[in-house]
């Protein structure tokens, strides 16, 4: 089985942000944009400004 990786488009990143602000869960967002929940989770962590490694 071959896994094809694809970067999120700018529009998808904006859509993730808007959907999260409207109260959608990560799973709902993933289904809407056609990406995995893990991808959505990483994108939100990357762009929220919150550090995943505090005190560093």
mmCIF file of the N, C-alpha and C atoms, coordinates in Angstrom:
data_MODEL
# 
_entry.id   MODEL 
# 
loop_
_atom_site.group_PDB 
_atom_site.id 
_atom_site.type_symbol 
_atom_site.label_atom_id 
_atom_site.label_alt_id 
_atom_site.label_comp_id 
_atom_site.label_asym_id 
_atom_site.label_entity_id 
_atom_site.label_seq_id 
_atom_site.pdbx_PDB_ins_code 
_atom_site.Cartn_x 
_atom_site.Cartn_y 
_atom_site.Cartn_z 
_atom_site.occupancy 
_atom_site.B_iso_or_equiv 
_atom_site.pdbx_formal_charge 
_atom_site.auth_seq_id 
_atom_site.auth_comp_id 
_atom_site.auth_asym_id 
_atom_site.auth_atom_id 
_atom_site.pdbx_PDB_model_num 
ATOM 1   N N  . UNK A 1 1  ? 0.837   -1.168 0.000  1.00 0.00 ? 1  UNK A N  1 
ATOM 2   C CA . UNK A 1 1  ? 0.000   0.000  0.000  1.00 0.00 ? 1  UNK A CA 1 
ATOM 3   C C  . UNK A 1 1  ? 0.887   1.238  0.000  1.00 0.00 ? 1  UNK A C  1 
ATOM 4   N N  . UNK A 1 2  ? 0.630   2.143  -0.903 1.00 0.00 ? 2  UNK A N  1 
ATOM 5   C CA . UNK A 1 2  ? 1.393   3.372  -1.007 1.00 0.00 ? 2  UNK A CA 1 
ATOM 6   C C  . UNK A 1 2  ? 0.608   4.519  -0.394 1.00 0.00 ? 2  UNK A C  1 
ATOM 7   N N  . UNK A 1 3  ? 1.276   5.272  0.465  1.00 0.00 ? 3  UNK A N  1 
ATOM 8   C CA . UNK A 1 3  ? 0.647   6.435  1.078  1.00 0.00 ? 3  UNK A CA 1 
ATOM 9   C C  . UNK A 1 3  ? 1.115   7.668  0.330  1.00 0.00 ? 3  UNK A C  1 
ATOM 10  N N  . UNK A 1 4  ? 0.162   8.471  -0.099 1.00 0.00 ? 4  UNK A N  1 
ATOM 11  C CA . UNK A 1 4  ? 0.489   9.698  -0.818 1.00 0.00 ? 4  UNK A CA 1 
ATOM 12  C C  . UNK A 1 4  ? 0.294   10.864 0.140  1.00 0.00 ? 4  UNK A C  1 
ATOM 13  N N  . UNK A 1 5  ? 1.366   11.617 0.354  1.00 0.00 ? 5  UNK A N  1 
ATOM 14  C CA . UNK A 1 5  ? 1.300   12.770 1.240  1.00 0.00 ? 5  UNK A CA 1 
ATOM 15  C C  . UNK A 1 5  ? 1.054   14.017 0.415  1.00 0.00 ? 5  UNK A C  1 
ATOM 16  N N  . UNK A 1 6  ? 0.226   14.898 0.947  1.00 0.00 ? 6  UNK A N  1 
ATOM 17  C CA . UNK A 1 6  ? -0.110  16.114 0.226  1.00 0.00 ? 6  UNK A CA 1 
ATOM 18  C C  . UNK A 1 6  ? -0.200  17.257 1.229  1.00 0.00 ? 6  UNK A C  1 
ATOM 19  N N  . UNK A 1 7  ? 0.435   18.371 0.915  1.00 0.00 ? 7  UNK A N  1 
ATOM 20  C CA . UNK A 1 7  ? 0.380   19.526 1.801  1.00 0.00 ? 7  UNK A CA 1 
ATOM 21  C C  . UNK A 1 7  ? -0.995  20.169 1.740  1.00 0.00 ? 7  UNK A C  1 
ATOM 22  N N  . UNK A 1 8  ? -1.359  20.808 2.839  1.00 0.00 ? 8  UNK A N  1 
ATOM 23  C CA . UNK A 1 8  ? -2.620  21.538 2.858  1.00 0.00 ? 8  UNK A CA 1 
ATOM 24  C C  . UNK A 1 8  ? -2.472  22.822 2.053  1.00 0.00 ? 8  UNK A C  1 
ATOM 25  N N  . UNK A 1 9  ? -3.497  23.156 1.315  1.00 0.00 ? 9  UNK A N  1 
ATOM 26  C CA . UNK A 1 9  ? -3.519  24.415 0.574  1.00 0.00 ? 9  UNK A CA 1 
ATOM 27  C C  . UNK A 1 9  ? -3.849  25.546 1.548  1.00 0.00 ? 9  UNK A C  1 
ATOM 28  N N  . UNK A 1 10 ? -3.503  26.751 1.168  1.00 0.00 ? 10 UNK A N  1 
ATOM 29  C CA . UNK A 1 10 ? -3.778  27.926 2.000  1.00 0.00 ? 10 UNK A CA 1 
ATOM 30  C C  . UNK A 1 10 ? -5.263  28.007 2.346  1.00 0.00 ? 10 UNK A C  1 
ATOM 31  N N  . UNK A 1 11 ? -6.115  27.717 1.380  1.00 0.00 ? 11 UNK A N  1 
ATOM 32  C CA . UNK A 1 11 ? -7.558  27.771 1.599  1.00 0.00 ? 11 UNK A CA 1 
ATOM 33  C C  . UNK A 1 11 ? -7.995  26.759 2.661  1.00 0.00 ? 11 UNK A C  1 
ATOM 34  N N  . UNK A 1 12 ? -7.377  25.575 2.652  1.00 0.00 ? 12 UNK A N  1 
ATOM 35  C CA . UNK A 1 12 ? -7.701  24.562 3.651  1.00 0.00 ? 12 UNK A CA 1 
ATOM 36  C C  . UNK A 1 12 ? -7.271  25.020 5.039  1.00 0.00 ? 12 UNK A C  1 
ATOM 37  N N  . UNK A 1 13 ? -6.115  25.664 5.123  1.00 0.00 ? 13 UNK A N  1 
ATOM 38  C CA . UNK A 1 13 ? -5.639  26.175 6.413  1.00 0.00 ? 13 UNK A CA 1 
ATOM 39  C C  . UNK A 1 13 ? -6.605  27.228 6.959  1.00 0.00 ? 13 UNK A C  1 
ATOM 40  N N  . UNK A 1 14 ? -7.069  28.100 6.089  1.00 0.00 ? 14 UNK A N  1 
ATOM 41  C CA . UNK A 1 14 ? -8.038  29.125 6.498  1.00 0.00 ? 14 UNK A CA 1 
ATOM 42  C C  . UNK A 1 14 ? -9.349  28.479 6.929  1.00 0.00 ? 14 UNK A C  1 
ATOM 43  N N  . UNK A 1 15 ? -9.754  27.447 6.199  1.00 0.00 ? 15 UNK A N  1 
ATOM 44  C CA . UNK A 1 15 ? -10.997 26.747 6.514  1.00 0.00 ? 15 UNK A CA 1 
ATOM 45  C C  . UNK A 1 15 ? -10.890 26.046 7.872  1.00 0.00 ? 15 UNK A C  1 
ATOM 46  N N  . UNK A 1 16 ? -9.746  25.445 8.164  1.00 0.00 ? 16 UNK A N  1 
ATOM 47  C CA . UNK A 1 16 ? -9.530  24.797 9.460  1.00 0.00 ? 16 UNK A CA 1 
ATOM 48  C C  . UNK A 1 16 ? -9.691  25.819 10.577 1.00 0.00 ? 16 UNK A C  1 
ATOM 49  N N  . UNK A 1 17 ? -9.062  26.959 10.413 1.00 0.00 ? 17 UNK A N  1 
ATOM 50  C CA . UNK A 1 17 ? -9.132  28.014 11.424 1.00 0.00 ? 17 UNK A CA 1 
ATOM 51  C C  . UNK A 1 17 ? -10.570 28.488 11.636 1.00 0.00 ? 17 UNK A C  1 
ATOM 52  N N  . UNK A 1 18 ? -11.275 28.737 10.550 1.00 0.00 ? 18 UNK A N  1 
ATOM 53  C CA . UNK A 1 18 ? -12.650 29.228 10.644 1.00 0.00 ? 18 UNK A CA 1 
ATOM 54  C C  . UNK A 1 18 ? -13.571 28.185 11.284 1.00 0.00 ? 18 UNK A C  1 
ATOM 55  N N  . UNK A 1 19 ? -13.402 26.927 10.899 1.00 0.00 ? 19 UNK A N  1 
ATOM 56  C CA . UNK A 1 19 ? -14.248 25.870 11.454 1.00 0.00 ? 19 UNK A CA 1 
ATOM 57  C C  . UNK A 1 19 ? -13.983 25.671 12.943 1.00 0.00 ? 19 UNK A C  1 
ATOM 58  N N  . UNK A 1 20 ? -12.724 25.764 13.342 1.00 0.00 ? 20 UNK A N  1 
ATOM 59  C CA . UNK A 1 20 ? -12.388 25.616 14.758 1.00 0.00 ? 20 UNK A CA 1 
ATOM 60  C C  . UNK A 1 20 ? -12.996 26.756 15.567 1.00 0.00 ? 20 UNK A C  1 
ATOM 61  N N  . UNK A 1 21 ? -12.921 27.971 15.025 1.00 0.00 ? 21 UNK A N  1 
ATOM 62  C CA . UNK A 1 21 ? -13.497 29.127 15.719 1.00 0.00 ? 21 UNK A CA 1 
ATOM 63  C C  . UNK A 1 21 ? -15.011 29.013 15.835 1.00 0.00 ? 21 UNK A C  1 
ATOM 64  N N  . UNK A 1 22 ? -15.638 28.327 14.880 1.00 0.00 ? 22 UNK A N  1 
ATOM 65  C CA . UNK A 1 22 ? -17.096 28.160 14.921 1.00 0.00 ? 22 UNK A CA 1 
ATOM 66  C C  . UNK A 1 22 ? -17.520 27.008 15.832 1.00 0.00 ? 22 UNK A C  1 
ATOM 67  N N  . UNK A 1 23 ? -16.539 26.290 16.400 1.00 0.00 ? 23 UNK A N  1 
ATOM 68  C CA . UNK A 1 23 ? -16.864 25.257 17.377 1.00 0.00 ? 23 UNK A CA 1 
ATOM 69  C C  . UNK A 1 23 ? -16.828 23.831 16.882 1.00 0.00 ? 23 UNK A C  1 
ATOM 70  N N  . UNK A 1 24 ? -16.370 23.598 15.667 1.00 0.00 ? 24 UNK A N  1 
ATOM 71  C CA . UNK A 1 24 ? -16.294 22.231 15.140 1.00 0.00 ? 24 UNK A CA 1 
ATOM 72  C C  . UNK A 1 24 ? -15.167 21.457 15.825 1.00 0.00 ? 24 UNK A C  1 
ATOM 73  N N  . UNK A 1 25 ? -15.365 20.160 15.975 1.00 0.00 ? 25 UNK A N  1 
ATOM 74  C CA . UNK A 1 25 ? -14.319 19.306 16.530 1.00 0.00 ? 25 UNK A CA 1 
ATOM 75  C C  . UNK A 1 25 ? -13.275 19.014 15.450 1.00 0.00 ? 25 UNK A C  1 
ATOM 76  N N  . UNK A 1 26 ? -12.134 18.519 15.878 1.00 0.00 ? 26 UNK A N  1 
ATOM 77  C CA . UNK A 1 26 ? -11.082 18.174 14.920 1.00 0.00 ? 26 UNK A CA 1 
ATOM 78  C C  . UNK A 1 26 ? -11.555 17.099 13.947 1.00 0.00 ? 26 UNK A C  1 
ATOM 79  N N  . UNK A 1 27 ? -12.328 16.139 14.432 1.00 0.00 ? 27 UNK A N  1 
ATOM 80  C CA . UNK A 1 27 ? -12.821 15.072 13.564 1.00 0.00 ? 27 UNK A CA 1 
ATOM 81  C C  . UNK A 1 27 ? -13.788 15.627 12.525 1.00 0.00 ? 27 UNK A C  1 
ATOM 82  N N  . UNK A 1 28 ? -14.659 16.533 12.934 1.00 0.00 ? 28 UNK A N  1 
ATOM 83  C CA . UNK A 1 28 ? -15.600 17.145 11.991 1.00 0.00 ? 28 UNK A CA 1 
ATOM 84  C C  . UNK A 1 28 ? -14.846 17.947 10.930 1.00 0.00 ? 28 UNK A C  1 
ATOM 85  N N  . UNK A 1 29 ? -13.848 18.699 11.368 1.00 0.00 ? 29 UNK A N  1 
ATOM 86  C CA . UNK A 1 29 ? -13.049 19.494 10.433 1.00 0.00 ? 29 UNK A CA 1 
ATOM 87  C C  . UNK A 1 29 ? -12.354 18.577 9.435  1.00 0.00 ? 29 UNK A C  1 
ATOM 88  N N  . UNK A 1 30 ? -11.781 17.485 9.929  1.00 0.00 ? 30 UNK A N  1 
ATOM 89  C CA . UNK A 1 30 ? -11.076 16.538 9.065  1.00 0.00 ? 30 UNK A CA 1 
ATOM 90  C C  . UNK A 1 30 ? -12.002 15.986 7.985  1.00 0.00 ? 30 UNK A C  1 
ATOM 91  N N  . UNK A 1 31 ? -13.216 15.639 8.363  1.00 0.00 ? 31 UNK A N  1 
ATOM 92  C CA . UNK A 1 31 ? -14.174 15.104 7.396  1.00 0.00 ? 31 UNK A CA 1 
ATOM 93  C C  . UNK A 1 31 ? -14.559 16.154 6.360  1.00 0.00 ? 31 UNK A C  1 
ATOM 94  N N  . UNK A 1 32 ? -14.719 17.395 6.803  1.00 0.00 ? 32 UNK A N  1 
ATOM 95  C CA . UNK A 1 32 ? -15.126 18.469 5.895  1.00 0.00 ? 32 UNK A CA 1 
ATOM 96  C C  . UNK A 1 32 ? -14.051 18.772 4.859  1.00 0.00 ? 32 UNK A C  1 
ATOM 97  N N  . UNK A 1 33 ? -12.784 18.849 5.304  1.00 0.00 ? 33 UNK A N  1 
ATOM 98  C CA . UNK A 1 33 ? -11.724 19.235 4.364  1.00 0.00 ? 33 UNK A CA 1 
ATOM 99  C C  . UNK A 1 33 ? -11.077 18.042 3.667  1.00 0.00 ? 33 UNK A C  1 
ATOM 100 N N  . UNK A 1 34 ? -11.410 16.833 4.103  1.00 0.00 ? 34 UNK A N  1 
ATOM 101 C CA . UNK A 1 34 ? -10.864 15.646 3.450  1.00 0.00 ? 34 UNK A CA 1 
ATOM 102 C C  . UNK A 1 34 ? -9.437  15.333 3.858  1.00 0.00 ? 34 UNK A C  1 
ATOM 103 N N  . UNK A 1 35 ? -9.127  15.564 5.125  1.00 0.00 ? 35 UNK A N  1 
ATOM 104 C CA . UNK A 1 35 ? -7.796  15.255 5.652  1.00 0.00 ? 35 UNK A CA 1 
ATOM 105 C C  . UNK A 1 35 ? -7.974  14.400 6.899  1.00 0.00 ? 35 UNK A C  1 
ATOM 106 N N  . UNK A 1 36 ? -6.876  13.865 7.413  1.00 0.00 ? 36 UNK A N  1 
ATOM 107 C CA . UNK A 1 36 ? -6.972  13.064 8.628  1.00 0.00 ? 36 UNK A CA 1 
ATOM 108 C C  . UNK A 1 36 ? -7.085  13.964 9.849  1.00 0.00 ? 36 UNK A C  1 
ATOM 109 N N  . UNK A 1 37 ? -7.592  13.394 10.927 1.00 0.00 ? 37 UNK A N  1 
ATOM 110 C CA . UNK A 1 37 ? -7.711  14.141 12.178 1.00 0.00 ? 37 UNK A CA 1 
ATOM 111 C C  . UNK A 1 37 ? -6.332  14.537 12.674 1.00 0.00 ? 37 UNK A C  1 
ATOM 112 N N  . UNK A 1 38 ? -5.356  13.692 12.438 1.00 0.00 ? 38 UNK A N  1 
ATOM 113 C CA . UNK A 1 38 ? -3.985  13.980 12.846 1.00 0.00 ? 38 UNK A CA 1 
ATOM 114 C C  . UNK A 1 38 ? -3.440  15.212 12.129 1.00 0.00 ? 38 UNK A C  1 
ATOM 115 N N  . UNK A 1 39 ? -3.734  15.341 10.856 1.00 0.00 ? 39 UNK A N  1 
ATOM 116 C CA . UNK A 1 39 ? -3.301  16.504 10.077 1.00 0.00 ? 39 UNK A CA 1 
ATOM 117 C C  . UNK A 1 39 ? -3.923  17.774 10.635 1.00 0.00 ? 39 UNK A C  1 
ATOM 118 N N  . UNK A 1 40 ? -5.208  17.712 10.942 1.00 0.00 ? 40 UNK A N  1 
ATOM 119 C CA . UNK A 1 40 ? -5.906  18.872 11.502 1.00 0.00 ? 40 UNK A CA 1 
ATOM 120 C C  . UNK A 1 40 ? -5.304  19.234 12.855 1.00 0.00 ? 40 UNK A C  1 
ATOM 121 N N  . UNK A 1 41 ? -5.051  18.229 13.675 1.00 0.00 ? 41 UNK A N  1 
ATOM 122 C CA . UNK A 1 41 ? -4.467  18.454 14.990 1.00 0.00 ? 41 UNK A CA 1 
ATOM 123 C C  . UNK A 1 41 ? -3.112  19.146 14.887 1.00 0.00 ? 41 UNK A C  1 
ATOM 124 N N  . UNK A 1 42 ? -2.260  18.656 13.994 1.00 0.00 ? 42 UNK A N  1 
ATOM 125 C CA . UNK A 1 42 ? -0.930  19.262 13.810 1.00 0.00 ? 42 UNK A CA 1 
ATOM 126 C C  . UNK A 1 42 ? -1.045  20.689 13.307 1.00 0.00 ? 42 UNK A C  1 
ATOM 127 N N  . UNK A 1 43 ? -1.955  20.928 12.388 1.00 0.00 ? 43 UNK A N  1 
ATOM 128 C CA . UNK A 1 43 ? -2.132  22.271 11.836 1.00 0.00 ? 43 UNK A CA 1 
ATOM 129 C C  . UNK A 1 43 ? -2.602  23.240 12.912 1.00 0.00 ? 43 UNK A C  1 
ATOM 130 N N  . UNK A 1 44 ? -3.530  22.821 13.741 1.00 0.00 ? 44 UNK A N  1 
ATOM 131 C CA . UNK A 1 44 ? -4.013  23.684 14.820 1.00 0.00 ? 44 UNK A CA 1 
ATOM 132 C C  . UNK A 1 44 ? -2.906  23.951 15.837 1.00 0.00 ? 44 UNK A C  1 
ATOM 133 N N  . UNK A 1 45 ? -2.139  22.929 16.177 1.00 0.00 ? 45 UNK A N  1 
ATOM 134 C CA . UNK A 1 45 ? -1.042  23.110 17.132 1.00 0.00 ? 45 UNK A CA 1 
ATOM 135 C C  . UNK A 1 45 ? 0.025   24.037 16.565 1.00 0.00 ? 45 UNK A C  1 
ATOM 136 N N  . UNK A 1 46 ? 0.271   23.929 15.286 1.00 0.00 ? 46 UNK A N  1 
ATOM 137 C CA . UNK A 1 46 ? 1.306   24.724 14.633 1.00 0.00 ? 46 UNK A CA 1 
ATOM 138 C C  . UNK A 1 46 ? 0.921   26.196 14.564 1.00 0.00 ? 46 UNK A C  1 
ATOM 139 N N  . UNK A 1 47 ? -0.361  26.480 14.442 1.00 0.00 ? 47 UNK A N  1 
ATOM 140 C CA . UNK A 1 47 ? -0.785  27.846 14.164 1.00 0.00 ? 47 UNK A CA 1 
ATOM 141 C C  . UNK A 1 47 ? -1.607  28.519 15.251 1.00 0.00 ? 47 UNK A C  1 
ATOM 142 N N  . UNK A 1 48 ? -1.634  27.956 16.439 1.00 0.00 ? 48 UNK A N  1 
ATOM 143 C CA . UNK A 1 48 ? -2.384  28.604 17.510 1.00 0.00 ? 48 UNK A CA 1 
ATOM 144 C C  . UNK A 1 48 ? -1.524  29.568 18.303 1.00 0.00 ? 48 UNK A C  1 
ATOM 145 N N  . UNK A 1 49 ? -0.218  29.451 18.178 1.00 0.00 ? 49 UNK A N  1 
ATOM 146 C CA . UNK A 1 49 ? 0.672   30.296 18.948 1.00 0.00 ? 49 UNK A CA 1 
ATOM 147 C C  . UNK A 1 49 ? 1.007   29.694 20.300 1.00 0.00 ? 49 UNK A C  1 
ATOM 148 N N  . UNK A 1 50 ? 0.326   28.627 20.671 1.00 0.00 ? 50 UNK A N  1 
ATOM 149 C CA . UNK A 1 50 ? 0.600   27.966 21.942 1.00 0.00 ? 50 UNK A CA 1 
ATOM 150 C C  . UNK A 1 50 ? 1.764   27.000 21.764 1.00 0.00 ? 50 UNK A C  1 
ATOM 151 N N  . UNK A 1 51 ? 2.674   27.029 22.688 1.00 0.00 ? 51 UNK A N  1 
ATOM 152 C CA . UNK A 1 51 ? 3.830   26.145 22.618 1.00 0.00 ? 51 UNK A CA 1 
ATOM 153 C C  . UNK A 1 51 ? 3.466   24.773 23.153 1.00 0.00 ? 51 UNK A C  1 
ATOM 154 N N  . UNK A 1 52 ? 3.958   23.743 22.502 1.00 0.00 ? 52 UNK A N  1 
ATOM 155 C CA . UNK A 1 52 ? 3.747   22.386 22.999 1.00 0.00 ? 52 UNK A CA 1 
ATOM 156 C C  . UNK A 1 52 ? 4.854   22.013 23.970 1.00 0.00 ? 52 UNK A C  1 
ATOM 157 N N  . UNK A 1 53 ? 5.863   22.885 24.093 1.00 0.00 ? 53 UNK A N  1 
ATOM 158 C CA . UNK A 1 53 ? 6.972   22.652 25.012 1.00 0.00 ? 53 UNK A CA 1 
ATOM 159 C C  . UNK A 1 53 ? 7.167   23.899 25.882 1.00 0.00 ? 53 UNK A C  1 
ATOM 160 N N  . UNK A 1 54 ? 6.325   24.070 26.882 1.00 0.00 ? 54 UNK A N  1 
ATOM 161 C CA . UNK A 1 54 ? 6.454   25.255 27.726 1.00 0.00 ? 54 UNK A CA 1 
ATOM 162 C C  . UNK A 1 54 ? 7.768   25.251 28.500 1.00 0.00 ? 54 UNK A C  1 
ATOM 163 N N  . UNK A 1 55 ? 8.179   26.413 28.927 1.00 0.00 ? 55 UNK A N  1 
ATOM 164 C CA . UNK A 1 55 ? 9.412   26.596 29.702 1.00 0.00 ? 55 UNK A CA 1 
ATOM 165 C C  . UNK A 1 55 ? 10.664  26.280 28.914 1.00 0.00 ? 55 UNK A C  1 
ATOM 166 N N  . UNK A 1 56 ? 10.617  26.417 27.635 1.00 0.00 ? 56 UNK A N  1 
ATOM 167 C CA . UNK A 1 56 ? 11.811  26.174 26.811 1.00 0.00 ? 56 UNK A CA 1 
ATOM 168 C C  . UNK A 1 56 ? 12.046  27.346 25.922 1.00 0.00 ? 56 UNK A C  1 
# 
